[in-house]
Amino acid sequence: MRIGIIGAGFTGLSAAHNLLKNGHSVSIFEKDEGPGGLALGYQERDWNWSLEKHYHHWFTNDKAVLNLAKEINHKVIIKRPKTSVYVKGDIFQLDSPLAVLKFPYLSILERIRMGIVLAFLRYNPIWRPLEKINTKSFLQKTMGRRVYETIWEPQLINKFGGMEENISLAWFWARIRKRTAKLAYPQGGFLHFANALVSRIKELGGEFVFKTEVLELKENGGKVLLKTQGSEYEFDKVIVTLPSFFFIKIAPSLTGEYKEKLMKLKGLGAVNLVLRLKSSFLKDGTYWLSVCDKKSPIMAVVDHSNFMDVTNYNRDHIVYLGNYLPMNHRYFKMDAKAILKIYDPFLKKINEKYKSNLIGLEVFKAPFAQPIIPVNYSKMIPPFKTPITNVFLANIQQVYPWDRGTNYAVELGERVVDFMLNEK
């Protein structure tokens, strides 16, 4: 079969790789100039490695993507970085049971209580009963109000801003269950890994059409017609990996209940400010800093240089300042300097002299990066099969209960191909 794939993120790349191994003809369309989707990377002139526009890493139990890396002989680096929380103006390591027991702003009984609940979530393999439970209510009842208000409420507010009230416990369970102390990272960066996968796909006969946006998709006599600026392409089947609202935009024939179901799926965009510094921002060696402060303008501080060696980036120390925000948020209309001006008072609380080490800054924005996962989300997930004959949908809103990430993008690509090829 001749199959078209819209989107060269890791779902599209994974689907293409698997289809080609099954002997099909594949063409991948991508509006950006390169592959990777939300893991799209860039590279400064003096760097040996690329850097993601939106921070990424893998857990050591991310089997789908690690197996793919092994299959295409791409080296993966594994390290154990430090993970901490920012609470009441101080930074505390909080990435092990011992660290939880040492946390000073809770009583010993509160620390033990929190540890027991986290252990239950981590070692409980069954998630379906949890999706009916509200995260906020569960954490307040099981850990206690002070624990919730000190550690978890600020993080939920900063992550979901205004939509944190109805988040499913299955989502929170997956965040705890999935974490590993050691993290993995592809040598050269995610762009290098994506390009290695592109090369393998081309070797297998796959075609890429970069810098080309699909403007319309429609059924055409049992085939699927894709329209771009000035060109038309016909396929036997098409896999769409775009967010649901983009799928609606390019497929005007979608109507009724199916379209309404897609429109009910909510999500947030991402705004990442990336700083390049002469020295590390987080001086205690922390890689990932979750900000437990409801008034903070930043959700998380990710000091990439406390994870990957700075020699790969010409000794530039790289810091991500991350936020998930609705698309109408003012940050989406602001440049990097304007955003840094807002962040600056908070950043100085952590590192008063960081600006004297500032080399450069960039801001990267994505219209959709974080699905909102309410209670009973499994009833809302759209199927792979769409009302348009021979058109299949595979995007991060179908990744559940696990959180979005390249591992599940790869797994999703494998699953949609298996479904499509075995469809009766």
N, C-alpha and C positions, 0 to 999 in steps of 0.2 A: 504493500500500500504506500501511497504518497501522503505523508502526514506533515501538517504545518504546526508549529509551536509558536505561540505568542509570548515572548518574554524569555530573556536569556539569564534569568536568575538561576539559582541552584535547582529549583524545581524543574524549570525548562531544560537545563543542561542534563540533569539526571534522567528525565524522560527521554530526551534525544539519545543519550548514550545507550539506554536500555532498548529503545526501538531499533537502533542501528544494529545492535548485537542480535536482534531477532530478524534481521534481514530486510527491514523496511527503509524507504527513502524518507529523509527528514530535512525540512527547512525551518530555521529558527529566526524569528523576527524580533529585533530589539531596537527601541527608539534611542537608547544611549549609544555611545561610541564603543563600549566594551561590555563584557559579561559581568555577572555578579549580583545584579539586583541590589538589594539593601546592603550587600557586602561589597558593592562597587568600590574600587580602590583608586588611589592616585599616587604619584611618586614625584618627590622633589628632585631637582637636577642632581644633587650630590648624594642621594640615597642609593643604597644597594637593594633595598627592599621597598615594596609598595606598602601603603597604609590604607586601612579601610576608612571611608568617610563616616561610617557609623560603626562604633566599636563591636568587635566580635571575638569570640574564642569558642573552643569546643570543650566539653567535658570528656573525661577518659572513657565514659560508657556510651558515647555517641557512636554507636556501631555502624550506622548506615554511612555516615560521611568518612569515618576512619577506614572502613572497608573499601570505600571508593578510592580514597587516597592511596591505599595499599595496592589496589588493582592497577592504578595508573602510575605507580612507582614514584609517588610524591612524598618526600620526607616530611614527617610531623615531629615537632618539638614538644616535649612534655615537661612541665615545671609545676612546682607548688608555690604559687604566689600568695601573698598575704591579703586577706579580706577583712575590712574593718567597718565600723559604723561611726558616724559623727553625731554625738549626743551632748547637748548643753555646752557646746564650745570645745569639747574634747574628742579625741579619736581613740577608739578602743578596738583591738582585734576581737573579732567575734566569728571565728570560722572553725570552732571545735568545741566539744563538750566542756573541756577544761576552761576555754576562754569564756564560755557562757557562765560558768561557776565563779569566775573572777570579776565579772562585770559589776562595777561599784554602785550604780544608781538604782539597783533593786536589792531587796532583802534576800537573804540566803534561801528562804522558803519560796520567794517569787522566782528566783533563778532556777531552783530545782523543779518547780512547777512548769516553767517554760521549757526546760530541758526534757521533761517527761512528754510533754505535748509534741515537741519537735521530733522526739524519738518515735512516738506513735505514728506520726505522719511519714517519717522517713522509712520505717520498716513495715508499714501496712501496704500490701500490694494491691488492695482493692479500692478503686476510686469511685465507682459508679454511685454508691450510696452518698458519697460526699458532695456530688454535684448539686444535690437538693438543698445543701446547707449554705448559709450566708457566711462568708469569711469573717466579716466584722463581728457578727454575733458569736460565732464559734470561738474566736480568739479571746473576746472579752469574757466569755463564760469559763473557758478552760484555763487560760493563762492569768486572768484577772485584769481588771480595768487599768491598773497602773502600768503593768507590763505592756498592754496593748497601746496605751497612750504614749509610752516612752519609746518603744521600738517600732511597732507595726503600723499604727495609725499614720504617723508622718510619712512613712514609705508608701503606703497605699494612696494617700492624698497626693503625694508628689508624682506618683506613677500614673494615676487615673484621674486626677484633678476634677472633682465634681461627679465622677461616675464610679467612685469606689464603694458606694453603699451596698451594691447588689452583686459584688464579685463572688463567683462560685468558689467554694472551698476546694473543689477539684483542681482549680487553677493553682491555688496556694499549695495544695498537696504536691502537685507536680514540681513546683519550684523547689520544695524541700527534698522530695524523693530523688530528684535527678542530680542534684549537686554532687560533685566530687571535689575532694581537696586538691587534687592535681588537675591542671588544665592543659589543653593541647592547642597548638597553633601551627598552621602550615608554613613550612620554610618559605621565605620570600614574601609572605603575606597572602591574604585571600585572593587578591587579583592575580598573583602568580599561579595560585592553585586553580582558579577559574580559567586562566589562559592555558594551563596544562590540560585541563579537561576539554577546552575548545580544540586544542591541537589533536587530542585523541579522537574527538568527534569528527573532525575533518579527515583524519586518517581512515576512519570507518566510512567516509563518504558523505557526512553531513554537510549541509550548506548553511552559512550564516548571512543574514541581511541586517547589518548594523546601521545605526543612524537612520532607521526607517520605522515610522510609527504606523501601526495598523489603524486605519480610520473607520473601517466598517467590515462587518462580518455578516454573511447571510447564506442561507441554503440556496442551492442552485441545481435543481434537477438531481437530487441525491448526492451531489458534491457540496463542498463548502468553498465559497468565494471570499477571498480576502482582498480588500482594497487599501492601497497605500496612496501616497501623493503621486499621481501619474501612472500607477501600475496596478494590475490585477493578477491574482494568483489563485489557482484552483487546486483543491486537495480532496482526498478521499475522506480524511478525518482531520480535525483540528483540536489541539489542546490549548486552552487559555489559562495562563498562569498569573494574570493580572488581578489586582484587588477587585472585589465584586462590583464596586461602583464604576470602575473603568470598563468592566465587561458589559454592564448595562449601557454605557455610553456608546460602545462600538457595535452593539447588537440591538438595533431598533425594533426587531421583531419580538423581543422579549416583552411579554405583557402579563397581566393578571396576577394570579397567586404567586407564581415563581418569582416574578420581579419584585413583588411586595416583600417576599421572604428575604431576598437579597438586600433590599433597602433597609430592613430591620437590623442587619448586622452592622454594628458600630465599631469604630476604631479611632485611634489617634495617630497623628503624624509625629515625626521626629525632627528635633532641631539640635544639632550637635556642633558646639563650638570647639574647635581644635586649636590648642596652643602649642607652639614650639618654643621651648625654653633652653637656656644654657645649663640648667641643673634641674634636678628632680623637684616636682612640686610637693609631693607628699614625702617628707623627709624621713618618716619612720619606716619606709619601705613598702607601704601599702600599695597594692595594685588597684583594688576595687574598694571605693568608699561610698557606702550607702548613707545618704543624708537623712537623719532622723530629726528634721526640723521643719515644721509645717510652714514656716515663714521663709524658708530658703527659696531662692529663685532657681535652684539647680536640684535635679533629682539625684544625680550620681556624679562623682568625680572618678575618672578612670585614668590612672597614671600608667600608661602603656609601657613606659620606660622601666617600671618596676616589675615588668613581666618579660618583655623581649629586650635583648641587648641593644644599647644605644649605638653601638658601632655599626649596626645595620642601617642607621639613619644619620650617618655623618655626625654622630654624637649629639644630635638634637634630642632633647627630652620632650616627649609628646604626652599631652594631657587632653583627655576628652571631658567636656562638660555637657552632660546629657540631659535631655528633657523629652518627654512625650507630651504632645499638646494638640488640641483641636486645630483644624486647618484655618480657622478664623482668628487664631491667636495673633497678637501683634508681632511676635517674634518672627513670624513667617514673612513679614514685610520689612524686617530690619536687617542691616548689614552686620558684619562681624564686630566692628568697632562699637556700634550702638549697643549690641547685646552685651559685649564685655563691660561697657560702662555700667549696665544694670547689675551684672554679676560681681563687679569689682569689690564693693564693700564686704560681701560675703566671703569672697576668695581671700581677702586680706586677713580675715579671722583665722584662716588655716595657714596661710603663708604670707606674712606681711610684706615681704620684699620680692614677691614673685615677678612684679612688673619690671624690676631692674634686670631680670634675666630673660625677658620676653624677646624672642627673635621674630616671630611672625604668628599670624592667626588666620584661620579660615572658618567659615560656617557652612554646614551642609544640612540640607533640608529634604525630607521625604514626606509626601502627602499621606502615606499610610505605612505604619510600622508596627503598631501594637493593637491587636484585636481586643475588644472589650468582651470579657467572658462572664456573662451573668449566670445566675442560678438556672439549672436545667438547660445549659447551652447545647447539649447533644440533640435536643429537639429542634434547634435552629439551624444546624449545620446543613448546608446544601449538599446534595449528592454530586458525584462526579458527572453523571449524565445530566445534560441540560435539555430543555424543550426543543432546542434546535438540533435536528437530525445530524448525527456524526460530529457534534461539538461537545467537548468535555471540559469541565472547569476543575482546576487544581490550584488553590491558593492558600495562604497562611490562615485564612479564616476556617479552613477545614482541618487544621492541626489542633487536635484536642485529645486528651486534656493537657498535653504538653504545651510549653510555651513556644513562640516562634523562634526560629534559628536555622542555620544552614543544615544541621543534621536532619531536622524534620522536613526541610525543603527537599533534600535528597530522597528521604524516605517517601515523601508524598509523590515525587516524580516516579518512583518505582511502583507505587501502589496504583496510580492512575493508569499507567501503561498496562499493568496486569489486569485491571478492570476492563480497559478498552479492548484488549486483545482477546479476553475471555467472555466478552459480552455476548449474550445469546440473541 
